Amino acid sequence: MVDADGRFRGLIAPQQLLTVLAHEHDEDLARLGGFLHSVEAARATSVERVVRRLWHRLP
C-alpha cells in the first residue's frame, strides 16, 4: 500500500484483499442489476434478510 505521495505504507494480507474485492463485486452487481440506485442501498442489502432482498428485485 502507498500513500498519496507514493510512499510505501504497508502490506495488505491476501485474505483482507479478497474480502474487499468480493464485497465490492457484490455491490457492483447489485447496482448494475438495476434494482438499487446507490452504493448505500447496495451495501444495506448485503446484510438484509432474504425476504427483504427479494422485495428489492420485485417490479
C-alpha distance matrix in Angstrom:
0.0 3.8 6.9 10.0 11.3 8.9 8.4 6.0 5.5 5.2 5.6 6.9 10.6 12.4 14.9 12.7 11.3 14.9 16.2 14.3 15.3 18.8 19.1 18.2 20.5 23.3 23.0 23.1 26.1 27.8 27.6 28.6 31.4 33.1 33.8 31.2 30.7 27.6 24.2 25.7 28.6 26.5 24.5 27.8 29.4 26.9 28.5 32.0 35.0 36.1 39.2 37.1 34.8 37.9 39.2 36.3 37.4 41.1 42.6
3.8 0.0 3.8 6.8 7.6 5.2 5.1 4.4 5.1 7.2 8.9 10.7 14.4 16.2 18.7 16.3 14.7 18.3 19.5 17.1 18.1 21.7 21.7 20.3 22.8 25.7 24.9 24.8 28.0 29.6 29.0 30.0 33.1 34.4 35.3 32.5 31.5 28.4 25.2 26.8 29.9 28.1 26.3 29.6 31.4 29.3 30.9 34.3 37.5 38.6 41.5 39.3 37.0 40.1 41.2 38.1 39.3 42.9 44.1
6.9 3.8 0.0 3.8 5.4 5.3 5.5 6.7 6.4 9.5 11.9 13.2 17.0 19.0 21.0 18.2 16.9 20.5 21.1 18.4 19.7 23.2 22.7 21.1 23.9 26.6 25.2 25.3 28.8 30.0 29.0 30.3 33.5 34.4 35.2 32.1 30.8 27.6 24.5 25.8 29.2 27.9 26.0 29.2 31.4 29.5 31.0 34.3 37.7 39.1 41.7 39.2 37.1 40.4 41.1 38.0 39.4 42.9 44.0
10.0 6.8 3.8 0.0 3.8 5.5 7.5 9.9 10.2 13.3 15.4 16.4 20.2 21.9 23.8 20.9 19.2 22.6 23.2 20.1 21.0 24.6 23.8 21.7 24.5 27.2 25.5 25.2 28.8 29.9 28.5 29.7 33.1 33.7 34.7 31.6 29.9 26.7 24.1 25.6 29.0 27.9 26.4 29.6 31.9 30.4 32.1 35.2 38.7 40.0 42.4 39.7 37.6 40.7 41.2 37.9 39.3 42.7 43.5
11.3 7.6 5.4 3.8 0.0 3.8 5.7 9.1 10.4 13.8 16.3 18.1 21.9 23.7 26.0 23.3 21.7 25.2 26.0 23.2 24.0 27.7 27.2 25.1 27.8 30.6 29.1 28.6 32.1 33.5 32.0 33.1 36.5 37.1 38.3 35.3 33.5 30.5 27.8 29.4 32.8 31.6 30.2 33.4 35.6 34.0 35.7 38.9 42.3 43.6 46.1 43.4 41.3 44.4 44.9 41.6 42.9 46.4 47.1
8.9 5.2 5.3 5.5 3.8 0.0 3.8 6.5 8.9 11.7 13.8 15.8 19.4 21.0 23.6 21.4 19.5 22.9 24.2 21.6 22.1 25.9 25.9 23.9 26.3 29.3 28.2 27.6 31.0 32.7 31.6 32.3 35.7 36.7 38.0 35.1 33.7 30.8 28.0 29.7 32.9 31.4 29.9 33.3 35.2 33.3 35.1 38.4 41.7 42.8 45.5 43.1 40.7 43.7 44.6 41.3 42.4 45.9 46.8
8.4 5.1 5.5 7.5 5.7 3.8 0.0 3.8 6.3 9.4 12.2 14.8 18.4 20.5 23.1 20.9 19.6 23.2 24.4 22.2 23.2 26.8 26.8 25.4 27.9 30.8 29.8 29.7 33.0 34.6 33.7 34.7 37.9 39.0 40.0 37.1 35.9 32.8 29.7 31.2 34.5 32.9 31.0 34.3 36.3 34.2 35.7 39.2 42.4 43.7 46.5 44.1 41.9 45.1 46.0 43.0 44.2 47.8 48.9
6.0 4.4 6.7 9.9 9.1 6.5 3.8 0.0 3.8 6.0 8.6 11.6 15.0 17.3 20.0 18.1 17.0 20.6 22.0 20.2 21.2 24.8 25.1 24.1 26.4 29.3 28.8 28.8 31.9 33.6 33.2 34.1 37.1 38.6 39.4 36.7 35.8 32.7 29.4 30.8 33.9 32.1 30.0 33.2 35.1 32.7 34.1 37.6 40.7 41.9 44.9 42.8 40.6 43.8 45.0 42.0 43.2 46.9 48.2
5.5 5.1 6.4 10.2 10.4 8.9 6.3 3.8 0.0 3.8 7.3 9.9 13.3 16.1 18.3 16.0 15.6 19.3 20.1 18.4 20.1 23.4 23.3 22.7 25.3 27.8 27.2 27.8 30.9 32.2 32.0 33.3 36.1 37.5 38.0 35.1 34.4 31.1 27.7 28.6 31.8 30.2 27.8 30.8 32.9 30.4 31.5 35.1 38.2 39.7 42.7 40.5 38.5 41.9 42.9 40.2 41.6 45.2 46.7
5.2 7.2 9.5 13.3 13.8 11.7 9.4 6.0 3.8 0.0 3.8 6.9 9.9 12.9 15.1 13.2 13.1 16.8 17.7 16.6 18.3 21.4 21.7 21.6 24.0 26.4 26.3 27.0 29.9 31.4 31.5 32.8 35.3 37.1 37.5 34.7 34.4 31.2 27.6 28.5 31.5 29.6 27.0 30.0 31.8 29.1 30.0 33.8 36.6 38.0 41.2 39.3 37.2 40.5 41.9 39.3 40.6 44.3 46.0
5.6 8.9 11.9 15.4 16.3 13.8 12.2 8.6 7.3 3.8 0.0 3.8 6.4 9.2 11.8 10.4 10.1 13.6 15.0 14.4 15.8 18.7 19.5 19.6 21.6 24.1 24.5 25.2 27.7 29.4 29.9 30.9 33.3 35.3 35.8 33.3 33.4 30.3 26.7 27.8 30.4 28.1 25.7 28.7 30.1 27.2 28.3 32.0 34.7 35.8 39.1 37.5 35.2 38.4 40.1 37.6 38.6 42.3 44.2
6.9 10.7 13.2 16.4 18.1 15.8 14.8 11.6 9.9 6.9 3.8 0.0 3.8 6.4 8.4 6.7 6.5 10.0 11.2 10.8 12.3 15.1 15.9 16.3 18.3 20.6 21.1 22.0 24.4 26.0 26.7 27.9 30.0 32.2 32.5 30.1 30.4 27.4 23.8 24.8 27.2 24.8 22.3 25.4 26.6 23.5 24.7 28.4 31.0 32.0 35.4 33.9 31.6 34.7 36.5 34.0 35.0 38.8 40.8
10.6 14.4 17.0 20.2 21.9 19.4 18.4 15.0 13.3 9.9 6.4 3.8 0.0 3.8 5.5 5.4 6.3 8.8 10.1 11.0 12.5 14.4 15.7 16.8 18.4 20.4 21.5 22.7 24.6 26.2 27.5 28.5 30.3 32.7 32.8 30.7 31.5 28.7 25.0 25.9 27.9 25.3 22.7 25.6 26.4 23.1 24.0 27.8 30.0 30.9 34.4 33.3 31.0 34.1 36.1 34.0 34.8 38.5 40.8
12.4 16.2 19.0 21.9 23.7 21.0 20.5 17.3 16.1 12.9 9.2 6.4 3.8 0.0 3.8 5.5 5.1 6.2 8.6 10.0 10.5 12.1 14.3 15.3 16.2 18.3 20.0 20.8 22.3 24.3 25.8 26.5 28.1 30.8 31.1 29.4 30.4 28.0 24.4 25.6 27.2 24.2 22.1 25.0 25.4 21.9 23.2 26.9 28.9 29.4 33.0 32.0 29.5 32.3 34.6 32.4 32.9 36.6 38.9
14.9 18.7 21.0 23.8 26.0 23.6 23.1 20.0 18.3 15.1 11.8 8.4 5.5 3.8 0.0 3.8 5.4 5.1 6.1 8.7 9.8 10.5 12.3 14.3 15.2 16.6 18.4 19.9 21.1 22.7 24.6 25.5 26.8 29.5 29.4 27.7 29.0 26.6 23.0 23.8 25.2 22.3 19.9 22.5 22.8 19.1 20.1 23.8 25.6 26.2 29.9 29.1 26.7 29.6 31.9 30.1 30.6 34.3 36.8
12.7 16.3 18.2 20.9 23.3 21.4 20.9 18.1 16.0 13.2 10.4 6.7 5.4 5.5 3.8 0.0 3.8 5.5 5.1 6.3 8.6 10.0 10.7 12.4 14.2 15.6 16.7 18.4 20.2 21.4 22.9 24.3 25.8 28.1 27.9 25.8 26.8 24.1 20.4 21.1 22.9 20.2 17.6 20.3 21.1 17.7 18.7 22.4 24.7 25.7 29.2 27.9 25.7 28.9 30.8 28.7 29.7 33.4 35.8
11.3 14.7 16.9 19.2 21.7 19.5 19.6 17.0 15.6 13.1 10.1 6.5 6.3 5.1 5.4 3.8 0.0 3.8 5.4 5.3 6.2 8.6 10.0 10.6 12.1 14.4 15.4 16.4 18.3 20.1 21.2 22.2 24.0 26.5 26.7 24.8 25.5 23.0 19.4 20.7 22.5 19.6 17.5 20.7 21.3 18.1 19.7 23.3 25.8 26.3 29.7 28.4 25.8 28.8 30.7 28.3 29.0 32.8 34.9
14.9 18.3 20.5 22.6 25.2 22.9 23.2 20.6 19.3 16.8 13.6 10.0 8.8 6.2 5.1 5.5 3.8 0.0 3.8 5.5 5.0 6.0 8.5 9.8 10.2 12.2 14.1 15.1 16.3 18.3 20.0 20.6 22.0 24.8 25.0 23.5 24.8 22.7 19.2 20.6 21.8 18.5 16.8 19.8 19.7 16.3 18.2 21.6 23.7 23.8 27.4 26.4 23.6 26.3 28.6 26.4 26.7 30.5 32.7
16.2 19.5 21.1 23.2 26.0 24.2 24.4 22.0 20.1 17.7 15.0 11.2 10.1 8.6 6.1 5.1 5.4 3.8 0.0 3.8 5.5 5.2 6.2 8.7 9.9 10.8 12.4 14.3 15.6 16.8 18.7 20.0 21.1 23.6 23.3 21.6 23.0 20.7 17.2 17.9 19.1 16.1 13.9 16.6 16.8 13.3 14.8 18.3 20.5 21.1 24.6 23.5 21.0 24.0 26.1 24.1 24.8 28.5 30.9
14.3 17.1 18.4 20.1 23.2 21.6 22.2 20.2 18.4 16.6 14.4 10.8 11.0 10.0 8.7 6.3 5.3 5.5 3.8 0.0 3.8 5.5 5.1 6.1 8.5 10.0 10.6 12.2 14.3 15.5 16.7 18.1 19.8 22.0 21.9 19.8 20.6 18.1 14.4 15.6 17.3 14.4 12.3 15.5 16.2 13.2 15.1 18.6 21.3 22.0 25.2 23.5 21.0 24.1 25.8 23.3 24.3 28.0 30.1
15.3 18.1 19.7 21.0 24.0 22.1 23.2 21.2 20.1 18.3 15.8 12.3 12.5 10.5 9.8 8.6 6.2 5.0 5.5 3.8 0.0 3.8 5.5 5.2 6.0 8.6 9.8 10.4 12.2 14.2 15.4 16.1 17.9 20.4 20.9 19.2 20.2 18.1 14.8 16.7 17.9 14.6 13.4 16.9 16.9 14.0 16.6 19.7 22.2 22.3 25.5 24.0 21.0 23.7 25.7 23.0 23.4 27.2 29.1
18.8 21.7 23.2 24.6 27.7 25.9 26.8 24.8 23.4 21.4 18.7 15.1 14.4 12.1 10.5 10.0 8.6 6.0 5.2 5.5 3.8 0.0 3.8 5.5 5.0 6.2 8.6 9.9 10.6 12.4 14.4 15.2 16.3 19.1 19.2 17.9 19.5 17.8 14.7 16.3 16.7 13.2 12.1 15.2 14.5 11.3 14.0 17.0 19.0 18.9 22.2 21.1 18.1 20.7 22.9 20.6 20.8 24.5 26.8
19.1 21.7 22.7 23.8 27.2 25.9 26.8 25.1 23.3 21.7 19.5 15.9 15.7 14.3 12.3 10.7 10.0 8.5 6.2 5.1 5.5 3.8 0.0 3.8 5.4 5.3 6.3 8.7 10.1 10.8 12.6 14.3 15.4 17.6 17.2 15.4 16.9 14.8 11.5 12.6 13.4 10.1 8.5 11.7 11.5 8.6 11.2 14.3 16.9 17.2 20.4 18.8 16.0 19.0 20.8 18.4 19.2 22.9 25.1
18.2 20.3 21.1 21.7 25.1 23.9 25.4 24.1 22.7 21.6 19.6 16.3 16.8 15.3 14.3 12.4 10.6 9.8 8.7 6.1 5.2 5.5 3.8 0.0 3.8 5.5 5.0 6.1 8.6 9.8 10.6 12.1 14.0 16.0 16.3 14.2 15.1 13.0 9.8 11.9 13.0 9.7 9.0 12.7 12.8 10.7 13.8 16.5 19.3 19.4 22.2 20.3 17.3 20.1 21.6 18.6 19.3 23.0 24.7
20.5 22.8 23.9 24.5 27.8 26.3 27.9 26.4 25.3 24.0 21.6 18.3 18.4 16.2 15.2 14.2 12.1 10.2 9.9 8.5 6.0 5.0 5.4 3.8 0.0 3.8 5.4 5.2 6.2 8.6 10.0 10.4 12.0 14.7 15.4 14.2 15.6 14.4 11.8 14.2 14.4 10.7 11.0 14.4 13.4 11.3 14.8 17.1 19.3 18.7 21.6 20.1 16.8 19.0 20.9 18.0 17.9 21.7 23.4
23.3 25.7 26.6 27.2 30.6 29.3 30.8 29.3 27.8 26.4 24.1 20.6 20.4 18.3 16.6 15.6 14.4 12.2 10.8 10.0 8.6 6.2 5.3 5.5 3.8 0.0 3.8 5.5 5.2 6.2 8.8 9.9 10.4 13.1 12.9 11.9 14.1 13.1 10.8 12.6 12.0 8.2 8.7 11.5 9.9 7.9 11.5 13.5 15.6 15.0 17.8 16.4 13.0 15.4 17.3 14.7 14.8 18.6 20.6
23.0 24.9 25.2 25.5 29.1 28.2 29.8 28.8 27.2 26.3 24.5 21.1 21.5 20.0 18.4 16.7 15.4 14.1 12.4 10.6 9.8 8.6 6.3 5.0 5.4 3.8 0.0 3.8 5.5 5.1 6.4 8.6 9.8 11.5 11.4 9.4 10.9 9.5 7.1 9.2 9.0 5.3 6.3 9.6 8.9 7.9 11.5 13.3 16.0 15.9 18.2 16.0 13.0 15.6 16.8 13.7 14.4 18.1 19.8
23.1 24.8 25.3 25.2 28.6 27.6 29.7 28.8 27.8 27.0 25.2 22.0 22.7 20.8 19.9 18.4 16.4 15.1 14.3 12.2 10.4 9.9 8.7 6.1 5.2 5.5 3.8 0.0 3.8 5.4 5.2 6.0 8.3 10.2 11.3 9.9 10.8 10.0 8.3 11.5 11.3 8.0 9.8 13.0 12.1 11.5 15.2 16.7 19.2 18.6 20.7 18.7 15.4 17.4 18.6 15.2 15.2 18.8 19.9
26.1 28.0 28.8 28.8 32.1 31.0 33.0 31.9 30.9 29.9 27.7 24.4 24.6 22.3 21.1 20.2 18.3 16.3 15.6 14.3 12.2 10.6 10.1 8.6 6.2 5.2 5.5 3.8 0.0 3.8 5.4 5.0 5.8 8.8 9.8 9.7 11.6 11.9 10.9 13.5 12.3 8.9 11.2 13.7 11.8 11.3 15.1 16.0 17.9 16.6 18.7 17.2 13.6 15.0 16.6 13.5 12.7 16.4 17.6
27.8 29.6 30.0 29.9 33.5 32.7 34.6 33.6 32.2 31.4 29.4 26.0 26.2 24.3 22.7 21.4 20.1 18.3 16.8 15.5 14.2 12.4 10.8 9.8 8.6 6.2 5.1 5.4 3.8 0.0 3.8 5.6 5.1 7.0 6.8 6.3 8.9 9.4 9.0 11.0 9.0 5.9 9.0 10.7 8.6 9.1 12.8 13.2 15.2 14.2 15.8 13.9 10.5 12.1 13.3 10.0 9.8 13.5 15.0
27.6 29.0 29.0 28.5 32.0 31.6 33.7 33.2 32.0 31.5 29.9 26.7 27.5 25.8 24.6 22.9 21.2 20.0 18.7 16.7 15.4 14.4 12.6 10.6 10.0 8.8 6.4 5.2 5.4 3.8 0.0 3.8 5.4 5.6 6.6 5.1 6.3 7.0 7.5 10.3 8.8 6.6 10.0 12.1 10.9 11.9 15.4 15.8 18.2 17.4 18.6 16.2 13.2 14.7 15.1 11.4 11.5 14.8 15.3
28.6 30.0 30.3 29.7 33.1 32.3 34.7 34.1 33.3 32.8 30.9 27.9 28.5 26.5 25.5 24.3 22.2 20.6 20.0 18.1 16.1 15.2 14.3 12.1 10.4 9.9 8.6 6.0 5.0 5.6 3.8 0.0 3.8 5.2 7.9 8.1 9.1 10.5 11.0 14.0 12.6 10.2 13.4 15.6 14.0 14.6 18.3 18.6 20.6 19.3 20.5 18.6 15.3 16.1 16.9 13.4 12.4 15.5 15.7
31.4 33.1 33.5 33.1 36.5 35.7 37.9 37.1 36.1 35.3 33.3 30.0 30.3 28.1 26.8 25.8 24.0 22.0 21.1 19.8 17.9 16.3 15.4 14.0 12.0 10.4 9.8 8.3 5.8 5.1 5.4 3.8 0.0 3.8 5.7 7.5 9.8 11.8 12.7 15.0 12.7 10.5 13.9 15.3 12.9 13.9 17.4 17.1 18.5 16.7 17.6 16.1 12.7 13.0 13.9 10.7 9.0 12.1 12.6
33.1 34.4 34.4 33.7 37.1 36.7 39.0 38.6 37.5 37.1 35.3 32.2 32.7 30.8 29.5 28.1 26.5 24.8 23.6 22.0 20.4 19.1 17.6 16.0 14.7 13.1 11.5 10.2 8.8 7.0 5.6 5.2 3.8 0.0 3.8 5.7 7.3 10.3 12.2 14.3 11.8 10.7 14.4 15.4 13.4 15.3 18.5 17.8 19.4 17.9 18.1 16.1 13.3 13.5 13.4 9.9 8.8 11.2 10.8
33.8 35.3 35.2 34.7 38.3 38.0 40.0 39.4 38.0 37.5 35.8 32.5 32.8 31.1 29.4 27.9 26.7 25.0 23.3 21.9 20.9 19.2 17.2 16.3 15.4 12.9 11.4 11.3 9.8 6.8 6.6 7.9 5.7 3.8 0.0 3.8 6.8 9.6 11.6 12.7 9.6 9.0 12.7 12.8 10.7 13.2 15.9 14.7 16.2 14.9 14.8 12.6 10.1 10.3 9.8 6.2 5.9 8.6 8.9
31.2 32.5 32.1 31.6 35.3 35.1 37.1 36.7 35.1 34.7 33.3 30.1 30.7 29.4 27.7 25.8 24.8 23.5 21.6 19.8 19.2 17.9 15.4 14.2 14.2 11.9 9.4 9.9 9.7 6.3 5.1 8.1 7.5 5.7 3.8 0.0 3.8 5.9 8.0 9.1 6.2 6.2 9.9 10.3 9.1 11.7 14.4 13.6 16.0 15.5 15.8 12.9 10.7 12.1 11.3 7.5 8.8 11.5 12.0
30.7 31.5 30.8 29.9 33.5 33.7 35.9 35.8 34.4 34.4 33.4 30.4 31.5 30.4 29.0 26.8 25.5 24.8 23.0 20.6 20.2 19.5 16.9 15.1 15.6 14.1 10.9 10.8 11.6 8.9 6.3 9.1 9.8 7.3 6.8 3.8 0.0 3.8 7.1 8.6 7.0 7.9 11.2 11.9 11.8 14.3 16.9 16.4 19.1 19.0 19.2 16.0 14.2 15.7 14.5 10.8 12.3 14.6 14.3
27.6 28.4 27.6 26.7 30.5 30.8 32.8 32.7 31.1 31.2 30.3 27.4 28.7 28.0 26.6 24.1 23.0 22.7 20.7 18.1 18.1 17.8 14.8 13.0 14.4 13.1 9.5 10.0 11.9 9.4 7.0 10.5 11.8 10.3 9.6 5.9 3.8 0.0 3.8 5.4 5.3 6.4 8.8 10.1 11.0 13.0 15.4 15.7 18.8 19.3 20.0 16.6 14.9 17.2 16.2 12.7 14.6 17.2 17.5
24.2 25.2 24.5 24.1 27.8 28.0 29.7 29.4 27.7 27.6 26.7 23.8 25.0 24.4 23.0 20.4 19.4 19.2 17.2 14.4 14.8 14.7 11.5 9.8 11.8 10.8 7.1 8.3 10.9 9.0 7.5 11.0 12.7 12.2 11.6 8.0 7.1 3.8 0.0 3.8 5.5 5.1 6.2 8.6 10.0 11.0 13.5 14.7 18.1 18.9 20.2 17.0 15.1 17.9 17.5 14.1 16.0 19.1 20.0
25.7 26.8 25.8 25.6 29.4 29.7 31.2 30.8 28.6 28.5 27.8 24.8 25.9 25.6 23.8 21.1 20.7 20.6 17.9 15.6 16.7 16.3 12.6 11.9 14.2 12.6 9.2 11.5 13.5 11.0 10.3 14.0 15.0 14.3 12.7 9.1 8.6 5.4 3.8 0.0 3.8 5.4 5.1 6.2 8.7 10.2 11.7 12.6 16.3 17.7 18.7 15.3 14.1 17.3 16.5 13.6 16.3 19.1 20.3
28.6 29.9 29.2 29.0 32.8 32.9 34.5 33.9 31.8 31.5 30.4 27.2 27.9 27.2 25.2 22.9 22.5 21.8 19.1 17.3 17.9 16.7 13.4 13.0 14.4 12.0 9.0 11.3 12.3 9.0 8.8 12.6 12.7 11.8 9.6 6.2 7.0 5.3 5.5 3.8 0.0 3.8 5.4 5.1 6.3 8.9 10.6 10.5 13.8 14.8 15.5 12.0 10.8 13.7 12.8 9.8 12.6 15.3 16.7
26.5 28.1 27.9 27.9 31.6 31.4 32.9 32.1 30.2 29.6 28.1 24.8 25.3 24.2 22.3 20.2 19.6 18.5 16.1 14.4 14.6 13.2 10.1 9.7 10.7 8.2 5.3 8.0 8.9 5.9 6.6 10.2 10.5 10.7 9.0 6.2 7.9 6.4 5.1 5.4 3.8 0.0 3.8 5.5 5.3 6.7 9.5 10.3 13.4 13.9 15.3 12.4 10.1 13.1 13.3 10.1 12.0 15.4 17.0
24.5 26.3 26.0 26.4 30.2 29.9 31.0 30.0 27.8 27.0 25.7 22.3 22.7 22.1 19.9 17.6 17.5 16.8 13.9 12.3 13.4 12.1 8.5 9.0 11.0 8.7 6.3 9.8 11.2 9.0 10.0 13.4 13.9 14.4 12.7 9.9 11.2 8.8 6.2 5.1 5.4 3.8 0.0 3.8 5.5 5.4 7.5 9.3 12.9 14.2 16.1 13.3 11.5 15.0 15.3 12.8 15.0 18.3 20.3
27.8 29.6 29.2 29.6 33.4 33.3 34.3 33.2 30.8 30.0 28.7 25.4 25.6 25.0 22.5 20.3 20.7 19.8 16.6 15.5 16.9 15.2 11.7 12.7 14.4 11.5 9.6 13.0 13.7 10.7 12.1 15.6 15.3 15.4 12.8 10.3 11.9 10.1 8.6 6.2 5.1 5.5 3.8 0.0 3.8 5.4 5.9 6.6 10.3 12.2 13.5 10.4 9.6 13.2 13.1 11.1 14.0 16.9 19.1
29.4 31.4 31.4 31.9 35.6 35.2 36.3 35.1 32.9 31.8 30.1 26.6 26.4 25.4 22.8 21.1 21.3 19.7 16.8 16.2 16.9 14.5 11.5 12.8 13.4 9.9 8.9 12.1 11.8 8.6 10.9 14.0 12.9 13.4 10.7 9.1 11.8 11.0 10.0 8.7 6.3 5.3 5.5 3.8 0.0 3.8 5.4 5.0 8.1 9.1 10.6 7.9 6.1 9.8 10.3 8.4 10.9 13.9 16.5
26.9 29.3 29.5 30.4 34.0 33.3 34.2 32.7 30.4 29.1 27.2 23.5 23.1 21.9 19.1 17.7 18.1 16.3 13.3 13.2 14.0 11.3 8.6 10.7 11.3 7.9 7.9 11.5 11.3 9.1 11.9 14.6 13.9 15.3 13.2 11.7 14.3 13.0 11.0 10.2 8.9 6.7 5.4 5.4 3.8 0.0 3.8 5.9 8.7 9.6 12.3 10.4 8.3 11.8 13.2 11.6 13.3 16.6 19.4
28.5 30.9 31.0 32.1 35.7 35.1 35.7 34.1 31.5 30.0 28.3 24.7 24.0 23.2 20.1 18.7 19.7 18.2 14.8 15.1 16.6 14.0 11.2 13.8 14.8 11.5 11.5 15.2 15.1 12.8 15.4 18.3 17.4 18.5 15.9 14.4 16.9 15.4 13.5 11.7 10.6 9.5 7.5 5.9 5.4 3.8 0.0 3.8 6.8 9.0 11.6 9.8 9.1 12.7 13.9 13.1 15.3 18.1 21.2
32.0 34.3 34.3 35.2 38.9 38.4 39.2 37.6 35.1 33.8 32.0 28.4 27.8 26.9 23.8 22.4 23.3 21.6 18.3 18.6 19.7 17.0 14.3 16.5 17.1 13.5 13.3 16.7 16.0 13.2 15.8 18.6 17.1 17.8 14.7 13.6 16.4 15.7 14.7 12.6 10.5 10.3 9.3 6.6 5.0 5.9 3.8 0.0 3.8 6.5 8.2 6.2 6.4 9.9 10.6 10.6 13.1 15.4 18.6
35.0 37.5 37.7 38.7 42.3 41.7 42.4 40.7 38.2 36.6 34.7 31.0 30.0 28.9 25.6 24.7 25.8 23.7 20.5 21.3 22.2 19.0 16.9 19.3 19.3 15.6 16.0 19.2 17.9 15.2 18.2 20.6 18.5 19.4 16.2 16.0 19.1 18.8 18.1 16.3 13.8 13.4 12.9 10.3 8.1 8.7 6.8 3.8 0.0 3.8 5.5 5.4 6.4 8.8 10.1 11.3 13.2 14.9 18.5
36.1 38.6 39.1 40.0 43.6 42.8 43.7 41.9 39.7 38.0 35.8 32.0 30.9 29.4 26.2 25.7 26.3 23.8 21.1 22.0 22.3 18.9 17.2 19.4 18.7 15.0 15.9 18.6 16.6 14.2 17.4 19.3 16.7 17.9 14.9 15.5 19.0 19.3 18.9 17.7 14.8 13.9 14.2 12.2 9.1 9.6 9.0 6.5 3.8 0.0 3.8 5.4 5.0 6.2 8.7 10.1 11.0 12.7 16.4
39.2 41.5 41.7 42.4 46.1 45.5 46.5 44.9 42.7 41.2 39.1 35.4 34.4 33.0 29.9 29.2 29.7 27.4 24.6 25.2 25.5 22.2 20.4 22.2 21.6 17.8 18.2 20.7 18.7 15.8 18.6 20.5 17.6 18.1 14.8 15.8 19.2 20.0 20.2 18.7 15.5 15.3 16.1 13.5 10.6 12.3 11.6 8.2 5.5 3.8 0.0 3.8 5.4 5.1 6.4 9.1 10.2 10.8 14.5
37.1 39.3 39.2 39.7 43.4 43.1 44.1 42.8 40.5 39.3 37.5 33.9 33.3 32.0 29.1 27.9 28.4 26.4 23.5 23.5 24.0 21.1 18.8 20.3 20.1 16.4 16.0 18.7 17.2 13.9 16.2 18.6 16.1 16.1 12.6 12.9 16.0 16.6 17.0 15.3 12.0 12.4 13.3 10.4 7.9 10.4 9.8 6.2 5.4 5.4 3.8 0.0 3.8 5.3 5.0 6.7 9.1 10.2 13.6
34.8 37.0 37.1 37.6 41.3 40.7 41.9 40.6 38.5 37.2 35.2 31.6 31.0 29.5 26.7 25.7 25.8 23.6 21.0 21.0 21.0 18.1 16.0 17.3 16.8 13.0 13.0 15.4 13.6 10.5 13.2 15.3 12.7 13.3 10.1 10.7 14.2 14.9 15.1 14.1 10.8 10.1 11.5 9.6 6.1 8.3 9.1 6.4 6.4 5.0 5.4 3.8 0.0 3.8 5.4 5.4 6.9 9.3 12.7
37.9 40.1 40.4 40.7 44.4 43.7 45.1 43.8 41.9 40.5 38.4 34.7 34.1 32.3 29.6 28.9 28.8 26.3 24.0 24.1 23.7 20.7 19.0 20.1 19.0 15.4 15.6 17.4 15.0 12.1 14.7 16.1 13.0 13.5 10.3 12.1 15.7 17.2 17.9 17.3 13.7 13.1 15.0 13.2 9.8 11.8 12.7 9.9 8.8 6.2 5.1 5.3 3.8 0.0 3.8 5.4 5.2 6.5 10.3
39.2 41.2 41.1 41.2 44.9 44.6 46.0 45.0 42.9 41.9 40.1 36.5 36.1 34.6 31.9 30.8 30.7 28.6 26.1 25.8 25.7 22.9 20.8 21.6 20.9 17.3 16.8 18.6 16.6 13.3 15.1 16.9 13.9 13.4 9.8 11.3 14.5 16.2 17.5 16.5 12.8 13.3 15.3 13.1 10.3 13.2 13.9 10.6 10.1 8.7 6.4 5.0 5.4 3.8 0.0 3.8 5.4 5.4 8.6
36.3 38.1 38.0 37.9 41.6 41.3 43.0 42.0 40.2 39.3 37.6 34.0 34.0 32.4 30.1 28.7 28.3 26.4 24.1 23.3 23.0 20.6 18.4 18.6 18.0 14.7 13.7 15.2 13.5 10.0 11.4 13.4 10.7 9.9 6.2 7.5 10.8 12.7 14.1 13.6 9.8 10.1 12.8 11.1 8.4 11.6 13.1 10.6 11.3 10.1 9.1 6.7 5.4 5.4 3.8 0.0 3.8 5.8 8.2
37.4 39.3 39.4 39.3 42.9 42.4 44.2 43.2 41.6 40.6 38.6 35.0 34.8 32.9 30.6 29.7 29.0 26.7 24.8 24.3 23.4 20.8 19.2 19.3 17.9 14.8 14.4 15.2 12.7 9.8 11.5 12.4 9.0 8.8 5.9 8.8 12.3 14.6 16.0 16.3 12.6 12.0 15.0 14.0 10.9 13.3 15.3 13.1 13.2 11.0 10.2 9.1 6.9 5.2 5.4 3.8 0.0 3.8 6.4
41.1 42.9 42.9 42.7 46.4 45.9 47.8 46.9 45.2 44.3 42.3 38.8 38.5 36.6 34.3 33.4 32.8 30.5 28.5 28.0 27.2 24.5 22.9 23.0 21.7 18.6 18.1 18.8 16.4 13.5 14.8 15.5 12.1 11.2 8.6 11.5 14.6 17.2 19.1 19.1 15.3 15.4 18.3 16.9 13.9 16.6 18.1 15.4 14.9 12.7 10.8 10.2 9.3 6.5 5.4 5.8 3.8 0.0 3.8
42.6 44.1 44.0 43.5 47.1 46.8 48.9 48.2 46.7 46.0 44.2 40.8 40.8 38.9 36.8 35.8 34.9 32.7 30.9 30.1 29.1 26.8 25.1 24.7 23.4 20.6 19.8 19.9 17.6 15.0 15.3 15.7 12.6 10.8 8.9 12.0 14.3 17.5 20.0 20.3 16.7 17.0 20.3 19.1 16.5 19.4 21.2 18.6 18.5 16.4 14.5 13.6 12.7 10.3 8.6 8.2 6.4 3.8 0.0
